[in-house]
């Protein structure tokens, strides 16, 4: 993930959407927003 270098020991919000490759993950940390795409695997709840 691109956002991993945004800061250490900071509060963050992660929004994960269900789905396989191509689904989205949104990371918010330090006032920055990182929109990521799952390339492999999947997210299920």
PDB file of N, CA, C and O in Angstrom:
ATOM      1  N   UNK A   1       0.825  -1.197   0.000  1.00  0.00           N
ATOM      2  CA  UNK A   1       0.000   0.000   0.000  1.00  0.00           C
ATOM      3  C   UNK A   1       0.859   1.247   0.000  1.00  0.00           C
ATOM      4  O   UNK A   1       1.891   1.313   0.669  1.00  0.00           O
ATOM      5  N   UNK A   2       0.441   2.179  -0.721  1.00  0.00           N
ATOM      6  CA  UNK A   2       1.135   3.456  -0.820  1.00  0.00           C
ATOM      7  C   UNK A   2       1.157   4.178   0.518  1.00  0.00           C
ATOM      8  O   UNK A   2       2.165   4.797   0.857  1.00  0.00           O
ATOM      9  N   UNK A   3       0.078   4.117   1.286  1.00  0.00           N
ATOM     10  CA  UNK A   3      -0.064   4.910   2.498  1.00  0.00           C
ATOM     11  C   UNK A   3       0.760   4.473   3.692  1.00  0.00           C
ATOM     12  O   UNK A   3       0.765   5.169   4.708  1.00  0.00           O
ATOM     13  N   UNK A   4       1.448   3.361   3.615  1.00  0.00           N
ATOM     14  CA  UNK A   4       2.180   2.862   4.776  1.00  0.00           C
ATOM     15  C   UNK A   4       3.278   3.809   5.244  1.00  0.00           C
ATOM     16  O   UNK A   4       3.637   3.774   6.421  1.00  0.00           O
ATOM     17  N   UNK A   5       3.820   4.641   4.384  1.00  0.00           N
ATOM     18  CA  UNK A   5       4.870   5.575   4.771  1.00  0.00           C
ATOM     19  C   UNK A   5       4.352   6.920   5.237  1.00  0.00           C
ATOM     20  O   UNK A   5       5.145   7.845   5.416  1.00  0.00           O
ATOM     21  N   UNK A   6       3.039   7.064   5.442  1.00  0.00           N
ATOM     22  CA  UNK A   6       2.437   8.359   5.786  1.00  0.00           C
ATOM     23  C   UNK A   6       2.689   8.781   7.224  1.00  0.00           C
ATOM     24  O   UNK A   6       2.492   9.952   7.550  1.00  0.00           O
ATOM     25  N   UNK A   7       3.112   7.886   8.088  1.00  0.00           N
ATOM     26  CA  UNK A   7       3.386   8.254   9.463  1.00  0.00           C
ATOM     27  C   UNK A   7       3.394   7.043  10.371  1.00  0.00           C
ATOM     28  O   UNK A   7       2.843   5.994  10.038  1.00  0.00           O
ATOM     29  N   UNK A   8       4.025   7.201  11.524  1.00  0.00           N
ATOM     30  CA  UNK A   8       4.139   6.109  12.483  1.00  0.00           C
ATOM     31  C   UNK A   8       3.354   6.473  13.736  1.00  0.00           C
ATOM     32  O   UNK A   8       3.397   7.618  14.188  1.00  0.00           O
ATOM     33  N   UNK A   9       2.641   5.508  14.293  1.00  0.00           N
ATOM     34  CA  UNK A   9       1.866   5.702  15.525  1.00  0.00           C
ATOM     35  C   UNK A   9       0.836   6.819  15.402  1.00  0.00           C
ATOM     36  O   UNK A   9       0.630   7.584  16.344  1.00  0.00           O
ATOM     37  N   UNK A  10       0.190   6.913  14.240  1.00  0.00           N
ATOM     38  CA  UNK A  10      -0.842   7.919  14.010  1.00  0.00           C
ATOM     39  C   UNK A  10      -2.192   7.233  13.848  1.00  0.00           C
ATOM     40  O   UNK A  10      -2.254   6.112  13.343  1.00  0.00           O
ATOM     41  N   UNK A  11      -3.278   7.885  14.269  1.00  0.00           N
ATOM     42  CA  UNK A  11      -4.596   7.300  14.043  1.00  0.00           C
ATOM     43  C   UNK A  11      -4.901   7.266  12.549  1.00  0.00           C
ATOM     44  O   UNK A  11      -4.453   8.129  11.794  1.00  0.00           O
ATOM     45  N   UNK A  12      -5.659   6.270  12.135  1.00  0.00           N
ATOM     46  CA  UNK A  12      -6.002   6.140  10.725  1.00  0.00           C
ATOM     47  C   UNK A  12      -7.385   5.532  10.595  1.00  0.00           C
ATOM     48  O   UNK A  12      -7.918   4.956  11.543  1.00  0.00           O
ATOM     49  N   UNK A  13      -7.957   5.669   9.409  1.00  0.00           N
ATOM     50  CA  UNK A  13      -9.225   5.037   9.059  1.00  0.00           C
ATOM     51  C   UNK A  13      -8.998   4.237   7.787  1.00  0.00           C
ATOM     52  O   UNK A  13      -8.395   4.728   6.832  1.00  0.00           O
ATOM     53  N   UNK A  14      -9.484   2.999   7.779  1.00  0.00           N
ATOM     54  CA  UNK A  14      -9.384   2.150   6.600  1.00  0.00           C
ATOM     55  C   UNK A  14     -10.787   1.699   6.220  1.00  0.00           C
ATOM     56  O   UNK A  14     -11.505   1.130   7.042  1.00  0.00           O
ATOM     57  N   UNK A  15     -11.172   1.949   4.991  1.00  0.00           N
ATOM     58  CA  UNK A  15     -12.456   1.485   4.472  1.00  0.00           C
ATOM     59  C   UNK A  15     -12.150   0.420   3.434  1.00  0.00           C
ATOM     60  O   UNK A  15     -11.460   0.681   2.448  1.00  0.00           O
ATOM     61  N   UNK A  16     -12.661  -0.769   3.658  1.00  0.00           N
ATOM     62  CA  UNK A  16     -12.424  -1.887   2.738  1.00  0.00           C
ATOM     63  C   UNK A  16     -13.760  -2.329   2.155  1.00  0.00           C
ATOM     64  O   UNK A  16     -14.740  -2.482   2.884  1.00  0.00           O
ATOM     65  N   UNK A  17     -13.797  -2.528   0.870  1.00  0.00           N
ATOM     66  CA  UNK A  17     -14.993  -2.976   0.165  1.00  0.00           C
ATOM     67  C   UNK A  17     -14.864  -4.455  -0.163  1.00  0.00           C
ATOM     68  O   UNK A  17     -13.776  -4.924  -0.495  1.00  0.00           O
ATOM     69  N   UNK A  18     -15.964  -5.193  -0.074  1.00  0.00           N
ATOM     70  CA  UNK A  18     -15.963  -6.616  -0.413  1.00  0.00           C
ATOM     71  C   UNK A  18     -15.632  -6.824  -1.875  1.00  0.00           C
ATOM     72  O   UNK A  18     -16.020  -6.033  -2.735  1.00  0.00           O
ATOM     73  N   UNK A  19     -14.910  -7.902  -2.147  1.00  0.00           N
ATOM     74  CA  UNK A  19     -14.655  -8.259  -3.538  1.00  0.00           C
ATOM     75  C   UNK A  19     -13.287  -8.853  -3.742  1.00  0.00           C
ATOM     76  O   UNK A  19     -12.486  -8.962  -2.814  1.00  0.00           O
ATOM     77  N   UNK A  20     -13.043  -9.227  -4.950  1.00  0.00           N
ATOM     78  CA  UNK A  20     -11.772  -9.824  -5.334  1.00  0.00           C
ATOM     79  C   UNK A  20     -10.870  -8.789  -5.975  1.00  0.00           C
ATOM     80  O   UNK A  20     -11.000  -7.595  -5.704  1.00  0.00           O
ATOM     81  N   UNK A  21      -9.957  -9.237  -6.823  1.00  0.00           N
ATOM     82  CA  UNK A  21      -9.049  -8.308  -7.494  1.00  0.00           C
ATOM     83  C   UNK A  21      -9.826  -7.181  -8.174  1.00  0.00           C
ATOM     84  O   UNK A  21     -10.817  -7.420  -8.863  1.00  0.00           O
ATOM     85  N   UNK A  22      -9.366  -5.966  -7.969  1.00  0.00           N
ATOM     86  CA  UNK A  22     -10.031  -4.797  -8.529  1.00  0.00           C
ATOM     87  C   UNK A  22     -10.888  -4.044  -7.530  1.00  0.00           C
ATOM     88  O   UNK A  22     -11.314  -2.921  -7.803  1.00  0.00           O
ATOM     89  N   UNK A  23     -11.151  -4.652  -6.362  1.00  0.00           N
ATOM     90  CA  UNK A  23     -11.944  -3.958  -5.354  1.00  0.00           C
ATOM     91  C   UNK A  23     -11.096  -2.875  -4.684  1.00  0.00           C
ATOM     92  O   UNK A  23      -9.869  -2.893  -4.779  1.00  0.00           O
ATOM     93  N   UNK A  24     -11.753  -1.937  -4.011  1.00  0.00           N
ATOM     94  CA  UNK A  24     -11.065  -0.770  -3.444  1.00  0.00           C
ATOM     95  C   UNK A  24     -10.808  -0.889  -1.952  1.00  0.00           C
ATOM     96  O   UNK A  24     -11.537  -1.559  -1.220  1.00  0.00           O
ATOM     97  N   UNK A  25      -9.742  -0.215  -1.527  1.00  0.00           N
ATOM     98  CA  UNK A  25      -9.421   0.010  -0.120  1.00  0.00           C
ATOM     99  C   UNK A  25      -9.041   1.482  -0.013  1.00  0.00           C
ATOM    100  O   UNK A  25      -8.226   1.968  -0.797  1.00  0.00           O
ATOM    101  N   UNK A  26      -9.625   2.203   0.958  1.00  0.00           N
ATOM    102  CA  UNK A  26      -9.332   3.618   1.137  1.00  0.00           C
ATOM    103  C   UNK A  26      -8.700   3.810   2.514  1.00  0.00           C
ATOM    104  O   UNK A  26      -9.301   3.463   3.531  1.00  0.00           O
ATOM    105  N   UNK A  27      -7.495   4.358   2.544  1.00  0.00           N
ATOM    106  CA  UNK A  27      -6.763   4.616   3.781  1.00  0.00           C
ATOM    107  C   UNK A  27      -6.676   6.117   3.986  1.00  0.00           C
ATOM    108  O   UNK A  27      -6.256   6.849   3.089  1.00  0.00           O
ATOM    109  N   UNK A  28      -7.079   6.586   5.185  1.00  0.00           N
ATOM    110  CA  UNK A  28      -6.964   8.002   5.546  1.00  0.00           C
ATOM    111  C   UNK A  28      -6.041   8.102   6.762  1.00  0.00           C
ATOM    112  O   UNK A  28      -6.307   7.510   7.807  1.00  0.00           O
ATOM    113  N   UNK A  29      -4.946   8.867   6.607  1.00  0.00           N
ATOM    114  CA  UNK A  29      -3.989   9.064   7.698  1.00  0.00           C
ATOM    115  C   UNK A  29      -3.275  10.394   7.476  1.00  0.00           C
ATOM    116  O   UNK A  29      -2.944  10.746   6.344  1.00  0.00           O
ATOM    117  N   UNK A  30      -3.043  11.116   8.541  1.00  0.00           N
ATOM    118  CA  UNK A  30      -2.325  12.397   8.495  1.00  0.00           C
ATOM    119  C   UNK A  30      -2.940  13.385   7.507  1.00  0.00           C
ATOM    120  O   UNK A  30      -2.211  14.155   6.882  1.00  0.00           O
ATOM    121  N   UNK A  31      -4.260  13.381   7.353  1.00  0.00           N
ATOM    122  CA  UNK A  31      -4.907  14.287   6.428  1.00  0.00           C
ATOM    123  C   UNK A  31      -4.766  13.885   4.967  1.00  0.00           C
ATOM    124  O   UNK A  31      -5.200  14.615   4.076  1.00  0.00           O
ATOM    125  N   UNK A  32      -4.170  12.741   4.721  1.00  0.00           N
ATOM    126  CA  UNK A  32      -3.983  12.238   3.360  1.00  0.00           C
ATOM    127  C   UNK A  32      -4.972  11.117   3.089  1.00  0.00           C
ATOM    128  O   UNK A  32      -5.385  10.416   4.013  1.00  0.00           O
ATOM    129  N   UNK A  33      -5.353  10.945   1.842  1.00  0.00           N
ATOM    130  CA  UNK A  33      -6.264   9.872   1.440  1.00  0.00           C
ATOM    131  C   UNK A  33      -5.579   9.051   0.360  1.00  0.00           C
ATOM    132  O   UNK A  33      -5.122   9.593  -0.646  1.00  0.00           O
ATOM    133  N   UNK A  34      -5.510   7.740   0.574  1.00  0.00           N
ATOM    134  CA  UNK A  34      -4.893   6.825  -0.377  1.00  0.00           C
ATOM    135  C   UNK A  34      -5.965   5.857  -0.874  1.00  0.00           C
ATOM    136  O   UNK A  34      -6.487   5.055  -0.099  1.00  0.00           O
ATOM    137  N   UNK A  35      -6.293   5.928  -2.159  1.00  0.00           N
ATOM    138  CA  UNK A  35      -7.237   5.016  -2.791  1.00  0.00           C
ATOM    139  C   UNK A  35      -6.427   3.892  -3.417  1.00  0.00           C
ATOM    140  O   UNK A  35      -5.664   4.114  -4.357  1.00  0.00           O
ATOM    141  N   UNK A  36      -6.596   2.702  -2.899  1.00  0.00           N
ATOM    142  CA  UNK A  36      -5.814   1.559  -3.360  1.00  0.00           C
ATOM    143  C   UNK A  36      -6.714   0.543  -4.031  1.00  0.00           C
ATOM    144  O   UNK A  36      -7.918   0.514  -3.778  1.00  0.00           O
ATOM    145  N   UNK A  37      -6.145  -0.289  -4.883  1.00  0.00           N
ATOM    146  CA  UNK A  37      -6.853  -1.352  -5.576  1.00  0.00           C
ATOM    147  C   UNK A  37      -6.229  -2.679  -5.168  1.00  0.00           C
ATOM    148  O   UNK A  37      -5.008  -2.829  -5.197  1.00  0.00           O
ATOM    149  N   UNK A  38      -7.069  -3.647  -4.787  1.00  0.00           N
ATOM    150  CA  UNK A  38      -6.595  -4.992  -4.449  1.00  0.00           C
ATOM    151  C   UNK A  38      -6.197  -5.692  -5.749  1.00  0.00           C
ATOM    152  O   UNK A  38      -7.009  -5.812  -6.666  1.00  0.00           O
ATOM    153  N   UNK A  39      -4.955  -6.149  -5.823  1.00  0.00           N
ATOM    154  CA  UNK A  39      -4.474  -6.819  -7.031  1.00  0.00           C
ATOM    155  C   UNK A  39      -4.631  -8.330  -6.987  1.00  0.00           C
ATOM    156  O   UNK A  39      -4.892  -8.967  -8.007  1.00  0.00           O
ATOM    157  N   UNK A  40      -4.469  -8.901  -5.790  1.00  0.00           N
ATOM    158  CA  UNK A  40      -4.583 -10.356  -5.629  1.00  0.00           C
ATOM    159  C   UNK A  40      -5.386 -10.659  -4.378  1.00  0.00           C
ATOM    160  O   UNK A  40      -5.435  -9.845  -3.455  1.00  0.00           O
ATOM    161  N   UNK A  41      -6.006 -11.805  -4.344  1.00  0.00           N
ATOM    162  CA  UNK A  41      -6.784 -12.200  -3.167  1.00  0.00           C
ATOM    163  C   UNK A  41      -8.132 -11.511  -3.158  1.00  0.00           C
ATOM    164  O   UNK A  41      -8.678 -11.164  -4.206  1.00  0.00           O
ATOM    165  N   UNK A  42      -8.661 -11.319  -1.961  1.00  0.00           N
ATOM    166  CA  UNK A  42      -9.967 -10.702  -1.857  1.00  0.00           C
ATOM    167  C   UNK A  42     -10.278 -10.287  -0.437  1.00  0.00           C
ATOM    168  O   UNK A  42      -9.550 -10.623   0.498  1.00  0.00           O
ATOM    169  N   UNK A  43     -11.367  -9.553  -0.285  1.00  0.00           N
ATOM    170  CA  UNK A  43     -11.823  -9.080   1.023  1.00  0.00           C
ATOM    171  C   UNK A  43     -13.244  -9.590   1.219  1.00  0.00           C
ATOM    172  O   UNK A  43     -14.103  -9.411   0.355  1.00  0.00           O
ATOM    173  N   UNK A  44     -13.482 -10.226   2.358  1.00  0.00           N
ATOM    174  CA  UNK A  44     -14.833 -10.701   2.662  1.00  0.00           C
ATOM    175  C   UNK A  44     -15.143 -10.402   4.113  1.00  0.00           C
ATOM    176  O   UNK A  44     -14.240 -10.277   4.940  1.00  0.00           O
ATOM    177  N   UNK A  45     -16.424 -10.289   4.416  1.00  0.00           N
ATOM    178  CA  UNK A  45     -16.880 -10.010   5.784  1.00  0.00           C
ATOM    179  C   UNK A  45     -17.802 -11.095   6.239  1.00  0.00           C
ATOM    180  O   UNK A  45     -18.299 -11.052   7.365  1.00  0.00           O
TER     181      UNK A  45
END
